[in-house]
Amino acid sequence: MSSPAWLETETARRYHNFAQQTTMYQELSHLMVQLAEIEPGMQVLDLGCGTGVTTQAVLETLGESGQVFAVDVSEPMLAVARGQINSAQVTFIQADAATIPHLAAQSVDRIVCNSVFWQFRHKPEVMAEIRRVLRPEGRFVFNAPEPYFIFEAIPRSKKVSVLFEQLAAERYGVGRQDLRSIAVFLQNCGFEIIGKQMLERTRSAAESYLFMQIPVATAWMEPPLEYETRLVLLEEAQQLAEGNQATKQRWMYFVARSISL
Ligand SMILES: C[S@@+](CC[C@H](N)C(=O)[O-])C[C@H]1O[C@@H](n2cnc3c(N)ncnc32)[C@H](O)[C@@H]1O
């Protein structure tokens, strides 16, 4: 799983609002589809499809042949997606990324996973499912943003505390990944990286404000604060902040294919 906040109706409503008022998910989807090298007629799995922004981008690339299996664990997110996309080429499936019995072994040519992968808490199980459903010559494309991803290859440390975290990242995909540990993790799961690309974009203050209104965006706090309390704090921050403060966002994209174990 990932954050239970994804299952909330309010998350789906606010996420959809964000996705309609900003171009962020469209920009991210555009590069993902490009890197996936999707061809007409292909069978494509959109893993963690959300409200369907990436699904739509895949559909446009597929033309009039081919199929998209749009999978998400959250029924409220899928409900929005179904309302947005009405195509016989898209099958929406409510399932966890680690268990998609609706898909046969080696049944898809491409798997795209936009803005989700680092959130999975059970990455080895998800990777096993990806390996099961992907055709041998298929591609798996995913991305991760800073600070969840470190844009460096950090060598194995000699310090026990650091090495502990590195082993957790290599074996279980837990915590922050860097360019080396993600390659080791994927290899342990039977995949090799065949392509990488960085995407840099500017996030305006208005986009940050809108994004932080999505319940899941601030649900990580420990100990947790009630959503209403978070919204009150956000309003205060919005009033106090300087309106023109933009931030740089960097995303790393990976293209992987399966290898024999
Ligand atoms: C940030 S959204 C991305 C949605 C979509 N890919 C897009 O670009 O707009 C993450 C999505 O992943 C879904 N998700 C999270 N954990 C999941 C899991 N374990 N299995 C399937 N979907 C999951 C969430 O419900 C949410 O819709």
The ligand as an ORCA input file, in Angstrom:
! r2SCAN-3c Opt
* xyz 0 1
  C       0.108     11.075     -7.393
  S      -1.185     10.034     -7.942
  C      -0.701      9.795     -9.617
  C      -1.863      9.534    -10.513
  C      -1.565      9.496    -11.988
  N      -0.492      8.573    -12.319
  C      -1.299     10.872    -12.539
  O      -0.226     11.078    -13.106
  O      -2.130     11.766    -12.379
  C      -0.816      8.469     -7.164
  C      -1.889      7.413     -7.373
  O      -1.358      6.151     -6.970
  C      -2.384      5.417     -6.348
  N      -1.791      4.379     -5.497
  C      -1.126      4.555     -4.353
  N      -0.767      3.369     -3.825
  C      -1.222      2.421     -4.666
  C      -1.163      0.993     -4.668
  N      -0.544      0.329     -3.679
  N      -1.726      0.335     -5.690
  C      -2.359      1.005     -6.703
  N      -2.452      2.357     -6.745
  C      -1.885      3.060     -5.749
  C      -3.144      6.467     -5.556
  O      -4.441      6.006     -5.207
  C      -3.138      7.619     -6.532
  O      -4.268      7.629     -7.350
*
